[in-house]
Amino acid sequence: MSDEFEVVIPGPEERAHRPPRGFHSFYINQLEMGLRFPLPRFIAELCQHIRISPSQLAPNSYSFLLSLAILLRYNNLPLVPYVLIQLVKIKRLGPKKFYLSHKGDHAFIKGNPSSQNLPVKIKRAVRNRDPWKCDMS
């Protein structure tokens, strides 16, 4: 992660769903599953398209998206929301949490492990109009 981001481990009394102003909660296992900052453009565009914040995606969704991106690039297909939406389903995991799964019989990525969900707070240190490059609300 570049110096453009500030990472804070929350205290025991703090909750992931209420980060301090300017911060957004992500989880250690989202990072373990491949999430990096700055966010890959195709992930930011997909989240913008389906109107969710990247922090609302389940950790396995990141390894799924990154694996899918490799397959699409290998086959010279564009990494744009339209193509991704043709291949994935967005499912609700819980209140304000979502995950991605295969659409139809396109089971080309399997075997994501489960892990513990420990929160971290991340803030974009750069001061500009759109520091995250996507809607984080």
N, C-alpha and C positions, 0 to 999 in steps of 0.2 A: 504494500500500500504506500502510495506516495505521501510526501509531507503536506499535500493539500488537504489531508483529512486528519481529524482529531478523533481518537478513540478513547472512550471512557468506560471503565467497568462500573456498573451501577452498585450502589450500596445496598445493604440488606433490606432497607425500608423502601427502596425505590422499585417501581414497577415498569416493565417493558412497554406497556401500553400508554404510559405517561412520561415520555422522555422530556428533558428540559428543552426550553425554547431553542430552536435552531438544530437540534439533534433529531435523529431518527433511530429507532431501535432495529437492530438486526440481531441475528443469533450466531453464536460460534459455529454451529453446524451448518449454517448457510455459507460461511466462509470455508469450512471443511469440504463442502460439496462444490466449491468452485467459484463462488461469488467473489468478484474483485472490484476494486474501485480505482479509477472511475468506472461506473457501470458500462459494460459493453453496449454500444449503441443499439444493437438489435434487441437487447433485453429492455432497455429504456423505451424504445419505440413500441414493443409489444405491450408493456405495462400501460403506456399511454393509450394505446388502442383499446385495451380491455378495461381501462379506467380503474386500475388499482395501483397502489404504491408498491415498488419493488420489495419493501419490507413485509408486505402481506403474502408473498409467495413462500410456500413451504420449502425447506432446505433442499429436498430431493428435486424440486423443480429446476434448481440451478444446474445440477449435474445433468439432468434431462435436457435442458435447453442447450447447454454447452456441447453435449454429445451430438445433439441434433444439428447444431451449427457446423460441427466437423463434417457430418454426413452431407449436409447441404452444400458446403463449400467444395467438398470432394467431387460432388456431382454438378458443380457449376450452377447451382440454384441460388437465387438471391435470398439474403437473410432479411426479409421484410415481413411485417405483420401478416399480410395476405397469405403468404406461403406457410408461415407458421400456423395460422389458424386453420389451414386445410389439413394439417397433420396432428394437431393437438386439441384436446378438450380441456376447458377450464372447469374445475370442480370445486365446490365449497368444502373446506376442511372444518370450518367452525366460524364463529363470528369474526368477520373481517380477515379471515385466513383462507387462502386458496392453494390449490395444487394443480399441476398439469398432468395429463395422462394421454395415452395414445388414442387417436380417433379411429374407430372401426377396428380393422384387423392389422393396423400398422404397428405391430408390436416389435419394433426394431431396437429398442433400448430397454434393457431389463436389469434387475438385480441391484437397485439402489438400497444401500443399508439404512437402517434407522439409527438414530443417535439421540443423545440428551440435548435439550434445548436451553442453553445458557445465554442470556441476553448481553449485548454490548451496545453502547450508544455511540453513534458515529455522526460527526458534524463535518461539513465541507468547510474548510478554513478559508477558501478563496471567497472574496467578497465580489460577487457580480449578480446580475439580474436573475439568472437561472443557474445557480451553482450545481444543482444535481443533474441538469439536462433532462429532467422529466418531472412530472407532477408527483410530489411526495406527500400530498395531503391525505 
